[in-house]
Structure formats: structure tokens, C-alpha cells
């Protein structure tokens, strides 16, 4: 059975308890890593400057910035599957996102996905794809 490693658990511990509930249920079925939970404003600005976030950390804060974090970034495992690196495997991220969303919904927890910001179950209408990103709707 999959289990969180030390780094994943440390990152998950920085997240809202409802995100922790969902992650702890999903890890029973699918292996993944929590690559980021809470994010400092300095790191937020750096990611914005690199074009990896739409939130600058100065004039606006993102869901990763509160403590506890209202968002986390997740990476399906294994990192290589059938010779394809997970970062190059959009379909794998989308399948994982659907599984996450389904588990969360079954628990009565609402998530917004970085693959489907408007929640219409279409990824084709998104202008910014953040496939590892999941945030709680409070």
C-alpha cells in the first residue's frame, strides 16, 4: 500500500485539515507525492517572476500563502512510467486529478483543480494549466 514519505508528510502537514483528509484517503489507493503545501510570499513572488504562477505574492496572495495552506501541489508516482516522465504525461495528471476530485466530492469536500479552474469538467477552455495544483473551496 502506498504511504507518504517524510518530505510529502512534512508538506502535507502545512495544509488545511480538509486537504489532509482527502490526501490521506487518496494515498490508500494511488501513490503520489505532496510537492508543496504552504508557500512563503518570497517563494510566491519567485514563481510569479518565473511565469509559473499568476499570483505575484505582493498585490495578491494565492491559496498556498495562508497558514495553513488552502492548496497543495501533487505529483503522481512513479516519476517514470512506460518510459515517460510524469511531467510530460498530461493524461496521467488529468486521470489523477479526476480521482482526487472524485474522492474529495465523495467526502463532501470541494476542490478546484489547476487543470479546470472554472470547474466545468473541460480542460480545453483553460488559458493557464497548473496540473499539480489542487485547492480547497471554503
C-alpha positions in Angstrom: 0.0 0.0 0.0 1.4 3.5 -0.8 2.4 5.8 2.0 3.7 9.3 2.3 7.4 9.8 2.5 8.9 12.2 5.1 9.0 15.1 2.6 5.4 14.6 1.5 4.2 14.3 5.0 6.1 17.5 6.1 4.5 19.4 3.1 1.0 17.9 3.8 1.3 19.0 7.5 1.3 22.7 6.3 -2.1 22.2 4.6 -5.7 22.8 5.7 -7.2 19.8 7.5 -9.7 19.1 4.8 -6.9 18.8 2.2 -5.1 16.5 4.6 -8.3 14.3 4.9 -8.5 14.0 1.1 -4.8 13.3 0.6 -4.8 10.7 3.4 -7.7 8.8 1.7 -6.3 9.0 -1.8 -2.9 7.7 -0.7 -4.6 4.5 0.3 -5.4 3.8 -3.4 -2.9 5.8 -5.5 0.8 6.7 -4.9 1.7 10.3 -5.2 3.9 13.0 -3.6 2.9 16.3 -1.9 5.5 18.5 -3.6 4.3 21.8 -2.0 1.8 23.0 0.6 2.3 26.3 2.3 4.3 28.8 0.3 6.1 31.9 1.6 5.4 35.2 -0.1 9.0 35.3 -1.3 8.6 31.9 -3.0 5.3 33.1 -4.4 7.0 36.1 -6.0 9.8 33.9 -7.4 7.3 31.6 -9.1 5.4 34.5 -10.5 8.7 36.0 -11.8 9.4 32.7 -13.5 6.0 32.6 -15.1 5.0 29.5 -13.1 2.2 31.3 -11.2 -0.4 34.0 -12.0 -0.2 35.3 -8.3 2.6 37.7 -7.6 2.6 37.4 -3.8 2.7 41.2 -3.4 -0.5 42.7 -4.6 -2.4 39.4 -4.2 -1.9 36.2 -2.3 -2.6 32.8 -3.5 -4.2 29.7 -1.9 -0.7 28.4 -1.0 0.1 31.5 1.1 -2.2 31.2 4.1 -1.1 29.2 7.1 -2.4 26.5 6.9 -2.3 26.4 3.1 -5.6 26.2 1.2 -3.8 24.5 -1.7 -1.2 21.8 -2.4 0.7 20.6 -5.4 0.7 16.9 -6.0 2.8 14.6 -8.3 1.6 11.1 -9.3 4.1 8.3 -8.9 6.1 6.7 -10.2 8.1 9.5 -11.8 8.7 7.4 -14.9 6.0 5.1 -16.3 6.4 3.2 -19.6 9.5 5.3 -20.3 7.5 8.6 -20.0 8.4 11.2 -17.4 5.4 12.2 -15.3 6.0 15.9 -16.1 5.5 15.1 -19.8 2.4 13.0 -19.2 -0.6 15.3 -19.3 -3.1 12.4 -19.4 -1.7 10.9 -16.2 -2.0 14.2 -14.4 -5.6 14.5 -15.6 -6.5 11.0 -14.6 -5.0 11.6 -11.1 -6.9 14.9 -10.9 -10.2 13.2 -11.7 -9.5 10.6 -9.0 -8.7 13.3 -6.4 -11.8 15.3 -7.3 -14.0 12.1 -7.1 -12.6 11.2 -3.6 -13.0 14.8 -2.4 -16.5 15.0 -3.7 -17.4 11.7 -2.0 -16.2 13.2 1.3 -18.2 16.4 0.8 -15.1 18.5 0.2 -15.0 20.8 -2.7 -11.7 21.1 -4.7 -10.7 23.3 -7.6 -8.2 21.9 -10.0 -5.4 23.7 -11.7 -6.4 21.7 -14.8 -10.0 23.0 -14.7 -10.1 26.4 -12.9 -13.8 27.1 -13.8 -14.9 23.6 -12.7 -16.8 22.8 -15.9 -15.1 19.4 -16.5 -13.3 20.8 -19.6 -9.6 21.5 -19.7 -9.8 22.9 -23.3 -11.1 26.3 -22.1 -8.2 27.0 -19.7 -5.5 29.5 -20.5 -3.2 28.6 -17.6 -2.6 24.9 -16.8 -1.2 24.1 -13.4 -1.7 20.4 -13.4 -0.2 19.5 -10.0 -2.4 22.2 -8.2 -5.4 21.5 -6.1 -7.1 24.0 -3.8 -10.0 23.8 -1.4 -13.1 25.9 -1.8 -14.1 27.1 1.6 
